Amino acid sequence: MSLRVNLLDSSYPPGGILAYGDVLTVLGPDSNTSGGFAVIATVASASLWKVGQLRPGRDTVTFREINLSQAAALNAQVNQLLEIKALS
């Protein structure tokens, strides 16, 4: 018996982590808009600048799960730091 599954394709979020088999890819602002791969997680927007500093295939990353309120607090903290730097 074959199982038929129809998955709706949708756009990928910035910072979305795609799973291509055993390879994980973090999507940046210039990534695909869709493609049918599973988005298994999303990097908090406040941490995307760190992802941009990684060297593909050379750096190791450890992720930890946070909830939406923690992500919002992290974003507020980063925004506050950036505002203070801009005023200096």
DSSP file with accessible surface (Angstrom, degrees, kcal/mol):
  #  RESIDUE AA STRUCTURE BP1 BP2  ACC     N-H-->O    O-->H-N    N-H-->O    O-->H-N    TCO  KAPPA ALPHA  PHI   PSI    X-CA   Y-CA   Z-CA
    1    1 A M              0   0  242      0, 0.0     2,-0.4     0, 0.0     0, 0.0   0.000 360.0 360.0 360.0 126.1    0.0    0.0    0.0
    2    2 A S        -     0   0   99      2,-0.0     2,-0.5     0, 0.0     0, 0.0  -0.753 360.0-137.0 -95.8 145.2    1.5    3.3   -1.0
    3    3 A L        -     0   0  156     -2,-0.4     2,-0.5     2,-0.0     0, 0.0  -0.866  13.4-155.5-101.2 124.5    0.9    6.4    1.1
    4    4 A R        -     0   0  223     -2,-0.5     2,-0.5     2,-0.0    -2,-0.0  -0.884  12.6-177.1-102.3 128.7    0.1    9.6   -0.7
    5    5 A V        -     0   0   93     -2,-0.5     2,-0.7     2,-0.0    -2,-0.0  -0.990  12.5-160.5-127.5 126.7    0.8   12.8    1.0
    6    6 A N        -     0   0  162     -2,-0.5     2,-0.5     2,-0.0    -2,-0.0  -0.931  12.9-170.6-107.1 112.1    0.1   16.3   -0.4
    7    7 A L        -     0   0  146     -2,-0.7     2,-0.4    29,-0.0    -2,-0.0  -0.885  20.1-130.1-103.6 131.5    2.1   19.0    1.3
    8    8 A L        -     0   0  171     -2,-0.5     2,-0.4     1,-0.0    28,-0.0  -0.640  21.9-134.5 -77.3 134.6    1.4   22.6    0.7
    9    9 A D        +     0   0   91     -2,-0.4     2,-0.3    25,-0.0    25,-0.1  -0.722  30.7 171.9 -90.0 137.5    4.4   24.6   -0.3
   10   10 A S        -     0   0   87     -2,-0.4    25,-0.3     1,-0.0    26,-0.3  -0.884  38.3 -77.3-138.0 171.4    4.9   27.9    1.4
   11   11 A S        -     0   0   88     -2,-0.3    23,-0.2    23,-0.1    22,-0.1  -0.344  46.0-116.5 -71.7 153.1    7.6   30.5    1.6
   12   12 A Y        -     0   0   20     21,-0.6    -1,-0.1    20,-0.3    19,-0.1  -0.705  26.3-123.5 -88.7 140.9   10.6   30.0    3.8
   13   13 A P    >   -     0   0   48      0, 0.0     3,-2.3     0, 0.0    14,-0.2  -0.497  34.1 -95.7 -79.4 149.6   11.1   32.3    6.8
   14   14 A P  T 3  S+     0   0   86      0, 0.0    14,-0.2     0, 0.0     3,-0.1  -0.457 117.7  23.7 -59.5 132.7   14.4   34.3    7.1
   15   15 A G  T 3  S+     0   0    0     12,-2.4    28,-2.7     1,-0.3    13,-0.1   0.469  89.3 152.8  85.9   1.9   16.6   32.2    9.4
   16   16 A G  E <   -A   42   0A   0     -3,-2.3    11,-2.8    26,-0.3     2,-0.7  -0.368  40.7-137.1 -64.0 142.2   14.6   29.0    8.6
   17   17 A I  E     -AB  41  26A   5     24,-3.0    23,-2.3     9,-0.2    24,-0.8  -0.918  19.3-159.8-106.6 114.7   16.6   25.8    9.0
   18   18 A L  E     -AB  39  25A   0      7,-3.0     7,-2.1    -2,-0.7     2,-0.6  -0.724   8.6-142.1 -94.9 145.2   16.1   23.4    6.1
   19   19 A A  E     +AB  38  24A  26     19,-1.9     2,-0.7    -2,-0.3    19,-0.6  -0.927  18.5 177.7-109.5 111.9   16.8   19.7    6.4
   20   20 A Y  E >  S- B   0  23A  74      3,-3.0     3,-2.0    -2,-0.6     2,-0.4  -0.829  70.5 -68.9-105.8  83.2   18.3   18.2    3.2
   21   21 A G  T 3  S-     0   0   76     -2,-0.7    -1,-0.0     1,-0.3     0, 0.0  -0.512 116.9 -13.7  67.4-117.6   18.8   14.7    4.5
   22   22 A D  T 3  S+     0   0  156     -2,-0.4     2,-0.5    -3,-0.1    -1,-0.3   0.318 120.4  93.1 -99.6   9.8   21.6   15.0    7.1
   23   23 A V  E <   -B   20   0A  77     -3,-2.0    -3,-3.0     2,-0.0     2,-0.4  -0.892  60.2-157.1-106.4 127.4   22.6   18.5    5.9
   24   24 A L  E     -B   19   0A  94     -2,-0.5     2,-0.4    -5,-0.2    -5,-0.2  -0.868   7.8-168.9-103.0 138.5   21.1   21.5    7.7
   25   25 A T  E     -B   18   0A  50     -7,-2.1    -7,-3.0    -2,-0.4     2,-0.6  -0.993  13.4-147.6-129.9 127.4   21.0   24.9    5.9
   26   26 A V  E     -B   17   0A  43     -2,-0.4     2,-0.3    -9,-0.2    -9,-0.2  -0.843  24.4-134.4 -93.3 125.2   20.2   28.2    7.6
   27   27 A L        -     0   0   13    -11,-2.8   -12,-2.4    -2,-0.6   -11,-0.1  -0.615  19.0-161.8 -85.6 135.4   18.4   30.5    5.1
   28   28 A G    >   -     0   0   28     -2,-0.3     3,-1.5   -14,-0.2   -12,-0.1  -0.283  43.2 -79.1 -99.7-169.5   19.4   34.1    4.7
   29   29 A P  T 3  S+     0   0  134      0, 0.0    -2,-0.0     0, 0.0    -1,-0.0   0.728 128.2  51.1 -68.2 -20.0   17.6   37.1    3.2
   30   30 A D  T 3  S+     0   0  149      3,-0.0     3,-0.1     0, 0.0    -3,-0.0   0.107  88.3 118.7-104.3  25.0   18.5   36.0   -0.3
   31   31 A S  S <  S-     0   0   35     -3,-1.5    -4,-0.0     1,-0.2   -19,-0.0  -0.182  73.2 -69.9 -84.7 177.9   17.3   32.4    0.0
   32   32 A N        -     0   0   96      1,-0.1   -20,-0.3   -21,-0.0    -1,-0.2  -0.197  30.1-142.5 -60.4 156.7   14.6   30.5   -1.9
   33   33 A T  S    S-     0   0  103      1,-0.3   -21,-0.6   -22,-0.1     2,-0.3   0.683  79.5 -10.9 -93.6 -22.7   11.0   31.4   -1.4
   34   34 A S        +     0   0   51    -23,-0.2    -1,-0.3     1,-0.1   -23,-0.1  -0.977  55.5 149.7-163.7 168.6    9.9   27.8   -1.6
   35   35 A G        -     0   0   40    -25,-0.3    -1,-0.1    -2,-0.3   -24,-0.1   0.357  63.2-100.0 175.0  -7.1   11.1   24.4   -2.6
   36   36 A G  S    S+     0   0   55      1,-0.3     2,-0.2   -26,-0.3   -29,-0.0   0.521  73.8 133.2  89.8   1.8    9.4   21.7   -0.6
   37   37 A F        -     0   0   97      1,-0.1     2,-0.3   -17,-0.0    -1,-0.3  -0.584  63.2 -99.3 -85.3 154.7   12.1   21.0    2.0
   38   38 A A  E     -A   19   0A  60    -19,-0.6   -19,-1.9    -2,-0.2     2,-0.8  -0.530  22.9-147.3 -76.2 128.7   11.2   20.7    5.6
   39   39 A V  E     +A   18   0A  56     -2,-0.3   -21,-0.2   -21,-0.2     3,-0.1  -0.880  20.0 178.6 -91.7 110.3   11.8   23.7    7.8
   40   40 A I  E     -     0   0A 101    -23,-2.3     2,-0.3    -2,-0.8    -1,-0.1   0.670  60.7 -14.6 -91.8 -17.1   12.7   22.1   11.1
   41   41 A A  E     -A   17   0A  47    -24,-0.8   -24,-3.0    24,-0.0     2,-0.4  -0.961  59.7-125.1-168.1 174.6   13.4   25.3   13.1
   42   42 A T  E     -A   16   0A  82     -2,-0.3     2,-0.3   -26,-0.3   -26,-0.3  -0.999  21.7-125.5-137.2 133.3   14.0   29.0   12.8
   43   43 A V        -     0   0   16    -28,-2.7     5,-0.1    -2,-0.4    -2,-0.0  -0.595  40.9-103.1 -73.2 134.3   16.9   31.1   14.1
   44   44 A A    >   -     0   0   20     -2,-0.3     3,-2.2     1,-0.1     4,-0.5  -0.331  27.5-123.5 -57.6 137.6   15.7   34.0   16.2
   45   45 A S  G >  S+     0   0   79      1,-0.3     3,-1.1     2,-0.2     4,-0.4   0.827 110.4  61.6 -57.7 -31.3   15.9   37.2   14.2
   46   46 A A  G 3  S+     0   0    6      1,-0.2    -1,-0.3    25,-0.2     3,-0.2   0.692 106.3  47.0 -68.7 -16.1   18.1   38.8   16.9
   47   47 A S  G X> S+     0   0   28     -3,-2.2     4,-1.3     1,-0.1     3,-0.8   0.418  81.8  95.5-104.1   0.2   20.7   36.0   16.3
   48   48 A L  H <> S+     0   0   49     -3,-1.1     4,-1.8    -4,-0.5    -1,-0.1   0.829  76.9  62.6 -63.2 -30.7   20.8   36.1   12.5
   49   49 A W  H 34 S+     0   0  156     -4,-0.4     4,-0.4     1,-0.2    -1,-0.3   0.870 102.2  52.0 -62.8 -33.4   23.8   38.5   12.5
   50   50 A K  H X4 S+     0   0  121     -3,-0.8     3,-1.2     1,-0.2     4,-0.3   0.891 105.3  54.2 -68.1 -39.4   25.8   35.7   14.2
   51   51 A V  H >< S+     0   0   37     -4,-1.3     3,-1.7     1,-0.3    -1,-0.2   0.886 100.9  61.1 -61.3 -37.3   24.8   33.2   11.6
   52   52 A G  T 3< S+     0   0   62     -4,-1.8    -1,-0.3     1,-0.3    -2,-0.2   0.685  99.3  56.8 -64.8 -15.3   26.1   35.6    8.9
   53   53 A Q  T <  S+     0   0  142     -3,-1.2    -1,-0.3    -4,-0.4    -2,-0.2   0.531  84.4 108.2 -91.5  -8.4   29.6   35.3   10.5
   54   54 A L    <   -     0   0   68     -3,-1.7     7,-0.0    -4,-0.3    -3,-0.0  -0.399  67.6-131.2 -74.1 147.9   29.8   31.5   10.2
   55   55 A R    >>  -     0   0  115     -2,-0.1     3,-2.1     5,-0.0     4,-2.0  -0.887  31.6-115.1 -98.1 117.1   32.1   29.9    7.7
   56   56 A P  T 34 S+     0   0  126      0, 0.0    -1,-0.0     0, 0.0     0, 0.0  -0.250  94.8   2.0 -56.0 130.5   30.2   27.2    5.7
   57   57 A G  T 34 S+     0   0   89      2,-0.2     3,-0.0     1,-0.1    -3,-0.0   0.387 126.9  67.2  77.2  -4.0   31.5   23.7    6.3
   58   58 A R  T <4 S+     0   0  176     -3,-2.1     2,-0.3     1,-0.1    -1,-0.1   0.704  84.3  66.8-118.4 -32.4   34.1   24.9    8.9
   59   59 A D     <  -     0   0   54     -4,-2.0     2,-0.4     2,-0.0    -2,-0.2  -0.710  67.5-141.2 -97.4 149.0   32.2   26.2   11.9
   60   60 A T        -     0   0  136     -2,-0.3     2,-0.4    -3,-0.0    -5,-0.0  -0.891  16.0-163.1-107.9 138.6   30.1   24.2   14.3
   61   61 A V        -     0   0   64     -2,-0.4     2,-0.5    -7,-0.0   -10,-0.0  -0.954   8.9-159.4-124.1 139.7   26.8   25.5   15.7
   62   62 A T        -     0   0  133     -2,-0.4     2,-0.3     2,-0.0    -2,-0.0  -0.986  15.2-157.2-116.4 124.3   24.8   24.3   18.7
   63   63 A F        -     0   0  102     -2,-0.5     2,-0.4   -20,-0.0   -20,-0.0  -0.695   5.6-165.1 -96.8 153.0   21.2   25.3   18.7
   64   64 A R        -     0   0  198     -2,-0.3     2,-0.3     2,-0.0    -2,-0.0  -0.989  25.6-111.3-134.9 147.7   18.9   25.6   21.8
   65   65 A E        +     0   0  186     -2,-0.4     2,-0.3   -24,-0.0   -24,-0.0  -0.566  37.0 173.7 -79.2 133.7   15.2   25.8   21.8
   66   66 A I        -     0   0   52     -2,-0.3     2,-0.1     3,-0.0    -2,-0.0  -0.945  25.5-122.3-131.2 158.7   13.6   29.1   23.0
   67   67 A N     >  -     0   0   84     -2,-0.3     4,-2.2     1,-0.1     5,-0.2  -0.408  35.1 -95.7 -94.9 177.4    9.9   30.1   23.0
   68   68 A L  H  > S+     0   0  151      1,-0.2     4,-2.4     2,-0.2     5,-0.2   0.881 122.7  51.8 -63.4 -38.8    8.4   33.1   21.3
   69   69 A S  H  > S+     0   0   82      1,-0.2     4,-2.2     2,-0.2    -1,-0.2   0.888 109.8  50.1 -68.7 -34.4    8.5   35.4   24.4
   70   70 A Q  H  > S+     0   0   91      2,-0.2     4,-2.3     1,-0.2    -1,-0.2   0.899 110.3  50.3 -67.5 -38.7   12.2   34.6   24.9
   71   71 A A  H  X S+     0   0   24     -4,-2.2     4,-2.4     2,-0.2    -2,-0.2   0.910 110.5  49.6 -64.9 -40.4   12.9   35.4   21.2
   72   72 A A  H  X S+     0   0   59     -4,-2.4     4,-2.4     2,-0.2    -2,-0.2   0.903 110.9  49.5 -65.3 -40.2   11.0   38.7   21.6
   73   73 A A  H  X S+     0   0   62     -4,-2.2     4,-2.3     2,-0.2    -2,-0.2   0.905 110.8  49.9 -65.9 -40.0   13.0   39.6   24.7
   74   74 A L  H  X S+     0   0   50     -4,-2.3     4,-2.4     2,-0.2    -2,-0.2   0.925 110.8  50.0 -63.5 -42.0   16.3   38.8   22.9
   75   75 A N  H  X S+     0   0   56     -4,-2.4     4,-2.6     1,-0.2    -2,-0.2   0.916 110.5  49.4 -63.2 -43.1   15.2   41.0   20.0
   76   76 A A  H  X S+     0   0   59     -4,-2.4     4,-2.3     2,-0.2    -1,-0.2   0.903 110.6  51.1 -63.1 -39.6   14.3   43.9   22.4
   77   77 A Q  H  X S+     0   0  111     -4,-2.3     4,-2.2     2,-0.2    -2,-0.2   0.931 111.7  46.0 -64.9 -45.0   17.7   43.5   24.1
   78   78 A V  H  X S+     0   0   32     -4,-2.4     4,-2.5     2,-0.2    -2,-0.2   0.928 112.4  51.2 -64.2 -43.7   19.6   43.6   20.8
   79   79 A N  H  X S+     0   0   71     -4,-2.6     4,-2.2     1,-0.2    -1,-0.2   0.905 109.4  50.8 -60.7 -39.8   17.6   46.6   19.6
   80   80 A Q  H  X S+     0   0  119     -4,-2.3     4,-2.2     2,-0.2    -1,-0.2   0.930 110.1  49.3 -64.7 -43.1   18.3   48.5   22.8
   81   81 A L  H  X S+     0   0   99     -4,-2.2     4,-2.2     1,-0.2    -2,-0.2   0.903 111.3  49.7 -62.5 -40.3   22.1   47.8   22.5
   82   82 A L  H  X S+     0   0  106     -4,-2.5     4,-2.1     2,-0.2    -1,-0.2   0.886 109.6  51.2 -67.7 -36.9   22.0   49.0   18.9
   83   83 A E  H  X S+     0   0  129     -4,-2.2     4,-1.6     2,-0.2    -2,-0.2   0.907 109.6  50.1 -65.6 -40.6   20.1   52.2   19.9
   84   84 A I  H  X S+     0   0   90     -4,-2.2     4,-1.0     1,-0.2    -2,-0.2   0.927 111.4  48.7 -64.0 -42.7   22.7   53.0   22.6
   85   85 A K  H  < S+     0   0  160     -4,-2.2     3,-0.5     1,-0.2    -1,-0.2   0.892 109.3  52.9 -63.8 -38.7   25.6   52.5   20.1
   86   86 A A  H  < S+     0   0   84     -4,-2.1    -1,-0.2     1,-0.2    -2,-0.2   0.836 108.4  50.5 -67.4 -29.8   23.8   54.7   17.6
   87   87 A L  H  <        0   0  155     -4,-1.6    -1,-0.2    -5,-0.1    -2,-0.2   0.694 360.0 360.0 -79.9 -20.0   23.5   57.5   20.2
   88   88 A S     <        0   0  127     -4,-1.0    -3,-0.0    -3,-0.5    -4,-0.0  -0.324 360.0 360.0 -75.0 360.0   27.2   57.3   21.2
